[in-house]
Amino acid sequence: MTTPGMEDHLEQIYLLSLDKGYTRVSDVAEALSVHPSSASKMAQKLGESGYIEYERYGRISLTRKGARVGQQLPDRHRLLERFLRQIGVPEQRIEREVEQLEHHFSWSTLELLRDLVHFMEADQGTATGYGRKKRLSTSDRHKDLLEQRFF
């Protein structure tokens, strides 16, 4: 089980490792705007949990488990951004709100949200403004799908 702090660090390690296959504590600390000692402690915790291979003052590389989870974290972030755009959240608030929301959804709930976002995007433009009392214009087929899937 990961904590929000572990997830933030793991996501950064994943993103920073994409080019070279590894990163360093100093890079993670800089990306997250935390002290290197905090990033080092979290790296130790992630290593003990089997997400990364970490040598003090050395490289950080993801294990298979860490790579699998690390890949899901940016996907979750982008999904929530897409959802907030679809419901009409102003662009300048999206990043802040995603950061507040992303650690509070289960993976199974995110799969349901992914289906809803795909549906909303397929019905281009009709969901934007939904929160401002506009109705989704959908075909009967879409209504049936929504009722079966979400209600």
C-alpha positions in Angstrom: 0.0 0.0 0.0 1.4 3.4 -1.0 0.9 6.7 0.6 0.3 10.0 -1.4 3.9 11.0 -0.7 5.2 7.6 -1.9 3.1 7.9 -5.1 4.4 11.5 -5.8 8.0 10.3 -5.4 7.4 7.1 -7.5 5.7 9.1 -10.2 8.7 11.5 -10.4 11.2 8.6 -10.4 9.2 7.0 -13.2 9.2 10.2 -15.3 12.8 11.0 -14.6 13.9 7.5 -15.5 12.3 7.4 -18.9 15.4 8.6 -20.7 18.3 6.9 -19.0 16.6 4.1 -17.1 17.6 5.6 -13.8 17.6 8.8 -11.8 19.3 10.2 -8.6 17.9 11.5 -5.3 19.0 15.0 -6.2 17.0 14.9 -9.4 13.9 13.7 -7.5 14.3 16.3 -4.8 14.6 19.1 -7.4 11.6 17.9 -9.4 9.4 17.7 -6.2 10.9 20.8 -4.6 11.8 18.9 -1.4 15.1 18.6 0.5 17.4 15.9 -0.7 17.3 14.3 2.8 13.5 13.9 2.4 13.8 12.4 -1.0 16.5 10.0 0.3 14.2 8.9 3.2 11.4 8.3 0.7 13.8 6.4 -1.6 14.7 4.1 1.3 11.0 3.5 2.0 10.2 2.8 -1.7 13.2 0.4 -1.8 12.0 -1.4 1.3 8.6 -1.7 -0.3 10.0 -3.3 -3.5 9.3 -0.4 -5.9 12.8 0.7 -6.6 16.4 -0.4 -6.3 18.3 2.2 -4.4 21.9 2.6 -3.3 22.6 5.4 -0.9 24.3 8.2 -2.9 23.8 6.2 -6.1 21.3 5.6 -8.8 17.6 4.9 -8.3 16.1 2.4 -10.7 12.6 1.0 -10.8 11.8 -2.6 -10.2 9.1 -4.3 -12.3 6.6 -3.5 -9.6 7.7 0.1 -9.4 7.6 0.5 -13.2 4.1 -0.9 -13.4 2.8 1.4 -10.7 4.9 4.3 -11.9 3.4 4.1 -15.3 -0.2 4.2 -13.9 0.4 7.4 -11.9 0.9 9.8 -14.8 -2.0 8.1 -16.6 -4.2 8.8 -13.6 -3.1 12.4 -13.5 -4.0 12.9 -17.2 -7.3 11.2 -16.8 -8.3 13.5 -14.0 -7.2 16.5 -16.1 -9.3 15.3 -19.0 -12.3 14.8 -16.7 -12.1 18.2 -15.1 -11.8 19.9 -18.6 -14.9 18.0 -19.8 -17.0 19.2 -16.9 -15.9 22.8 -17.4 -13.3 23.5 -14.7 -11.3 26.6 -15.6 -7.9 25.7 -17.0 -6.0 27.7 -14.4 -7.5 25.5 -11.6 -7.1 22.1 -13.2 -3.6 21.3 -12.1 -4.2 22.3 -8.5 -7.4 20.4 -8.3 -5.9 17.2 -9.9 -3.2 17.3 -7.2 -5.8 17.4 -4.5 -8.0 14.7 -6.0 -5.6 12.1 -7.5 -4.7 10.2 -4.3 -8.3 9.8 -3.2 -9.7 7.5 -6.0 -9.3 3.7 -6.0 -8.0 2.1 -9.2 -11.4 0.5 -9.8 -13.2 3.8 -9.5 -10.6 5.4 -11.9 -11.5 2.7 -14.5 -15.1 3.7 -14.3 -14.1 7.3 -14.6 -12.0 6.4 -17.6 -15.1 4.9 -19.3 -17.1 8.0 -18.5 -14.5 10.3 -19.9 -14.2 8.2 -23.1 -18.0 8.5 -23.4 -18.0 12.2 -22.9 -15.2 12.8 -25.4 -16.9 10.6 -28.0 -19.9 12.9 -27.6 -17.7 15.9 -28.3 -18.6 19.2 -26.9 -21.9 18.2 -25.3 -20.4 17.5 -21.9 -18.5 20.7 -21.5 -20.5 22.9 -19.4 -22.4 20.0 -17.9 -21.8 21.4 -14.4 -23.5 24.6 -15.6 -26.8 22.8 -16.1 -26.4 21.9 -19.7 -27.7 18.5 -20.6 -25.7 15.8 -22.3 -27.2 15.2 -25.7 -26.9 11.5 -26.2 -28.4 8.9 -28.5 -30.7 6.2 -26.9 -27.8 3.8 -27.4 -25.5 6.0 -25.3 -28.2 6.4 -22.6 -28.6 2.7 -22.4 -24.8 2.2 -22.1 -24.6 4.8 -19.4 -27.4 3.3 -17.4 -25.9 -0.2 -17.7 -22.4 0.9 -16.8 -22.9 3.6 -14.2 -26.3 3.3 -12.6 
